[in-house]
């Protein structure tokens, strides 16, 4: 955004400067002086972007100022020539980078600037024709660029969502989960709060697939995902890591709260399955932020160890570490298979 603005302003400065030294472009001393003043104004606008921090409000103000400068240029030019088409430069820039309400406001200012500038120009013979042609051309181009820009933004957002989302369950994938979990850990450390992670794994999932078929296996994954999502809060992160493994990061939750969450998931899963024939269970492993576990890798590793401990103890259980491994029954459902 910054580089594009600087390039446009400095190109505008050079274009205006080209009309200063020769009568081929501007026929009177007054118009040449006006061109020189506009060239200096555009050069200054470009320098503002180079020297100042990139803030949206500043960019909008400077682009708006350039539209006013163009109005001055319309007033002093003799002849006006192709000058009115310079309004395309700031307006196309605005249509691509700015939100619609700002673009509309700038187009209104452009219309006023163009109309006043042509109205005050004593040398332009075709004021109405010039105004109509520039107004329609700039308006249509701005509308087209704005529509294409919004479409591009929606496409980028959809691509980002697809890259971060598991297609079967709609949950986060590991690529998206890890950086978000890292942010949760750092926030917990700064605020002196806890954060926990719970790993879930459907018991005997391969055997469940072989017995009921892969469509039923996909449905089982979607059902567990729905339960995890329903039991989680907005600030939590729920992800499918692949296969039948799911991970949930619980913001502000200590070990006891994470174990309680695993229990609620077990109850929710029983309610979700009801009396269906193709029932299944899940095991869970819990770990919480501590001195020895204070990173994404260490928390996930400890949760995985607890999960395997729960499976080795008979499945449909949850495991957690408290100096040593503990395991408790997670669900009254029989293990899958």
Number of C-alpha atoms within 10 A of each C-alpha: 12 13 10 10 20 20 12 18 24 20 16 22 23 16 16 22 19 17 21 22 14 12 13 10 19 23 15 16 13 13 23 24 18 23 28 21 19 23 26 18 19 27 19 17 22 24 14 16 20 14 8 10 11 13 10 11 8 14 21 18 10 19 21 20 16 22 25 18 19 22 26 22 28 28 24 23 27 23 19 22 13 9 16 21 15 16 22 19 18 24 27 20 19 24 25 21 18 18 13 16 9 15 22 18 11 20 23 12 16 25 19 15 22 26 20 15 24 27 16 15 19 14 15 18 12 10 19 13 10 19 18 11 14 21 20 11 14 22 18 12 15 24 18 14 18 23 15 14 17 16 12 13 12 12 12 12 12 12 12 12 15 14 14 18 20 19 13 12 18 18 23 25 22 19 14 18 22 18 12 16 23 15 12 23 23 15 16 17 15 9 9 9 15 19 27 28 30 30 29 26 25 24 23 17 21 16 13 20 16 12 13 13 12 13 10 15 20 15 13 22 21 16 16 26 20 17 19 25 19 11 13 18 12 9 11 20 22 26 27 26 18 11 12 19 16 24 27 25 29 25 23 21 21 20 20 13 15 25 24 14 20 28 18 18 24 27 16 18 23 19 11 15 16 10 9 9 8 14 18 22 26 29 28 36 32 31 30 30 23 15 7 10 15 16 16 19 12 16 24 23 16 21 26 24 20 27 27 18 22 26 24 11 16 13 28 25 27 30 30 28 17 9 6 7 12 15 21 15 18 24 22 12 16 13 20 18 17
